[in-house]
Amino acid sequence: MKVIASWSGGKDSCFALHKAIQQGHNVQNLLIMMQDKGTSNFHMISKELLDAQSEAIGIKMVKIPTTPETYEQEFKKALSEAKAKGAEGIITGDIFDVALHEAGWLDKITKEIGLKPIRPLWHRNTTEVLDEFINEGFKATVVRIKRDLLGLEWLGREINRQFFKDLKKLGTIDLCGERGEYHTFVTDGPIFKKKIEVKQTQTSTINGWGRLEITQFAFKPKGR
């Protein structure tokens, strides 16, 4: 099936893309909603880093600037345009219903537009999802944390086996961050043609969130 993939730059959308490709879907492009022209919603990832992911994976990315008030309208418009270009479905990394929307929101929207939702991670055990993400060779960096749930020392940590063990020890955190505990930026994995290497970062805090801004990065050939 010819599809588009809802993209965040983080682990769940990336892992869902991987699973959908394994299922044989033909991905037309990645679709990401932007809080402005320079930074993505939720994960707060810069345009430059998103472009780097697009290049590293080899799939074109479509960025849609939006606001909380126009989000649904702009999302529907983007889906309609994708359908007009031949898309039949949309991949999402949702494990549960979309945050900040009512239950069944995605089903309602896709039905209205005439696209099929493809959710490879839907209702899976989140511990198993993170375990599989790591086992399959994906690499990601923590770029945002909810400060009342995780300390700033978690910013910049790589999603690996040690991260998995340390997070599990806390006992109060969903392993995939499904309650907004943390967000990530994926730098490598089976679908990446080249790696993204984080070279320089800076941290900041605002409104109860900690943020790691990746200020310098470089591409690195696979296998090195």
C-alpha positions as CSV (number, residue, x, y, z in Angstrom):
1,M,0.0,0.0,0.0
2,K,1.2,3.5,-0.8
3,V,1.3,5.5,2.5
4,I,2.6,8.5,4.3
5,A,4.2,8.3,7.8
6,S,3.3,10.6,10.6
7,W,6.7,11.7,12.0
8,S,7.9,13.2,15.2
9,G,11.7,12.6,15.0
10,G,11.4,10.3,18.0
11,K,11.6,6.6,18.6
12,D,7.9,5.5,18.3
13,S,7.3,7.1,14.9
14,C,10.6,5.8,13.6
15,F,10.0,2.3,14.9
16,A,6.5,2.2,13.4
17,L,7.9,3.3,10.1
18,H,10.4,0.5,10.3
19,K,7.7,-2.0,11.0
20,A,5.4,-0.7,8.2
21,I,8.2,-1.0,5.7
22,Q,8.8,-4.6,6.9
23,Q,5.1,-5.2,6.2
24,G,5.6,-4.1,2.6
25,H,4.1,-0.6,2.6
26,N,5.5,1.9,0.1
27,V,6.2,5.1,2.0
28,Q,5.6,8.3,0.0
29,N,6.9,10.7,2.5
30,L,7.3,11.6,6.2
31,L,4.8,14.2,7.6
32,I,5.6,16.3,10.6
33,M,3.6,19.1,12.3
34,M,5.7,22.1,13.3
35,Q,4.9,24.6,16.0
36,D,6.7,27.1,13.8
37,K,8.8,26.9,10.7
38,G,11.9,26.1,12.7
39,T,10.9,23.7,15.5
40,S,8.6,20.6,15.7
41,N,5.7,20.1,18.0
42,F,6.2,18.2,21.2
43,H,9.7,17.0,20.7
44,M,11.1,20.5,19.9
45,I,13.4,19.2,17.2
46,S,14.9,21.8,14.8
47,K,14.3,21.9,11.1
48,E,17.9,21.2,10.4
49,L,17.9,18.0,12.5
50,L,14.6,16.8,10.8
51,D,16.2,17.4,7.4
52,A,19.2,15.4,8.5
53,Q,16.9,12.5,9.5
54,S,15.1,12.7,6.1
55,E,18.4,12.6,4.3
56,A,19.8,9.8,6.5
57,I,16.7,7.6,5.9
58,G,16.2,8.6,2.3
59,I,12.5,9.6,2.5
60,K,11.3,13.1,1.7
61,M,9.8,15.0,4.7
62,V,6.9,17.4,4.5
63,K,6.7,19.9,7.3
64,I,3.4,21.7,8.2
65,P,3.6,24.8,10.3
66,T,0.6,24.9,12.7
67,T,-0.8,26.3,16.0
68,P,-2.9,24.5,18.6
69,E,-6.0,26.2,17.2
70,T,-5.3,25.2,13.5
71,Y,-3.7,21.8,14.2
72,E,-6.6,19.6,13.1
73,Q,-7.4,21.8,10.1
74,E,-3.8,21.7,8.9
75,F,-3.5,18.0,9.6
76,K,-6.6,17.2,7.5
77,K,-5.4,19.4,4.7
78,A,-2.0,17.6,4.7
79,L,-3.7,14.2,4.6
80,S,-6.0,15.3,1.8
81,E,-3.0,16.4,-0.3
82,A,-1.3,13.1,0.4
83,K,-4.4,11.2,-0.7
84,A,-4.5,13.3,-3.9
85,K,-1.0,12.1,-4.7
86,G,-1.9,8.5,-4.3
87,A,-1.6,7.7,-0.6
88,E,-4.0,5.1,0.8
89,G,-3.0,5.1,4.4
90,I,-1.0,6.8,7.2
91,I,1.5,5.2,9.5
92,T,1.6,6.4,13.1
93,G,3.7,5.4,16.1
94,D,0.7,5.6,18.4
95,I,0.6,3.0,21.2
96,F,-2.5,4.5,22.8
97,D,-4.8,7.2,21.7
98,V,-3.2,10.5,20.5
99,A,-2.3,12.7,23.4
100,L,-4.3,15.9,23.8
101,H,-7.1,14.5,21.6
102,E,-10.3,12.7,22.4
103,A,-10.4,8.9,22.2
104,G,-10.7,7.7,18.5
105,W,-9.5,11.1,17.1
106,L,-7.2,9.5,14.5
107,D,-9.8,7.0,13.4
108,K,-12.3,9.9,13.0
109,I,-9.9,12.0,10.9
110,T,-8.7,9.2,8.7
111,K,-12.2,8.0,8.0
112,E,-13.2,11.5,7.0
113,I,-10.3,11.9,4.6
114,G,-10.5,8.3,3.3
115,L,-7.1,7.0,4.5
116,K,-6.4,3.8,6.5
117,P,-4.6,4.2,9.8
118,I,-1.6,1.8,10.1
119,R,-0.4,1.5,13.7
120,P,2.2,-1.2,14.1
121,L,2.7,-0.5,17.8
122,W,-1.0,-0.1,18.7
123,H,-1.8,-1.4,22.3
124,R,1.5,-3.2,22.5
125,N,3.3,-3.6,25.9
126,T,5.5,-0.5,26.1
127,T,8.3,-2.4,27.9
128,E,8.4,-4.9,25.0
129,V,8.4,-2.0,22.4
130,L,11.4,-0.3,24.0
131,D,13.2,-3.6,24.4
132,E,12.6,-4.5,20.7
133,F,13.6,-1.0,19.6
134,I,17.0,-1.4,21.2
135,N,17.5,-5.0,20.1
136,E,16.9,-4.1,16.5
137,G,19.7,-1.7,16.5
138,F,18.1,1.7,16.7
139,K,19.9,4.6,18.5
140,A,18.2,7.7,19.9
141,T,19.0,10.5,22.3
142,V,16.8,11.9,25.0
143,V,16.0,15.5,24.0
144,R,13.1,16.5,26.3
145,I,12.0,15.4,29.8
146,K,9.2,16.3,32.2
147,R,11.1,17.7,35.2
148,D,8.6,16.5,37.8
149,L,9.2,12.9,36.6
150,L,12.8,12.8,35.5
151,G,15.9,14.8,36.4
152,L,17.9,16.9,33.9
153,E,20.7,14.2,34.1
154,W,18.5,12.1,31.7
155,L,18.9,14.7,28.9
156,G,21.4,13.5,26.4
157,R,21.3,9.9,27.4
158,E,21.3,7.3,24.6
159,I,18.4,4.9,24.4
160,N,20.4,1.6,25.0
161,R,20.4,-1.4,27.3
162,Q,21.7,0.6,30.3
163,F,19.0,3.3,29.8
164,F,16.4,0.5,29.7
165,K,17.6,-0.9,33.0
166,D,17.9,2.4,34.8
167,L,14.5,3.6,33.7
168,K,12.9,0.3,34.7
169,K,14.5,0.6,38.2
170,L,12.5,3.8,38.8
171,G,9.3,1.8,38.7
172,T,7.0,4.9,38.1
173,I,7.9,5.7,34.5
174,D,6.4,4.3,31.4
175,L,9.2,2.7,29.5
176,C,8.2,4.4,26.2
177,G,7.4,7.7,27.9
178,E,3.7,7.3,27.1
179,R,2.7,9.8,29.8
180,G,5.1,12.4,28.4
181,E,8.0,11.5,30.6
182,Y,10.6,11.9,27.9
183,H,11.0,12.5,24.1
184,T,13.8,11.4,21.8
185,F,15.6,12.1,18.6
186,V,16.6,9.0,16.6
187,T,20.1,9.0,15.1
188,D,20.5,5.6,13.7
189,G,18.8,2.3,12.9
190,P,18.1,-0.4,10.3
191,I,16.3,2.1,8.0
192,F,19.1,4.7,8.2
193,K,21.5,4.8,5.3
194,K,23.9,6.8,7.4
195,K,24.2,7.7,11.1
196,I,23.7,11.1,12.7
197,E,26.4,11.8,15.2
198,V,25.6,14.4,18.0
199,K,28.6,16.7,18.3
200,Q,27.5,19.6,20.5
201,T,24.4,20.3,22.7
202,Q,23.0,22.8,25.2
203,T,20.3,22.4,27.8
204,S,17.5,24.6,29.0
205,T,14.4,24.5,31.1
206,I,11.0,26.1,30.5
207,N,7.5,25.5,31.9
208,G,8.4,22.3,33.7
209,W,10.3,20.8,30.8
210,G,14.0,20.2,30.3
211,R,15.3,20.4,26.8
212,L,18.5,19.3,25.1
213,E,19.1,21.3,21.9
214,I,21.5,19.6,19.5
215,T,23.5,22.5,18.1
216,Q,26.0,20.6,16.1
217,F,25.9,17.3,14.4
218,A,27.5,15.3,11.6
219,F,26.7,12.4,9.3
220,K,28.7,9.3,9.8
221,P,29.0,6.3,7.4
222,K,27.3,3.1,8.5
223,G,29.6,0.3,9.7
224,R,32.1,2.7,11.3
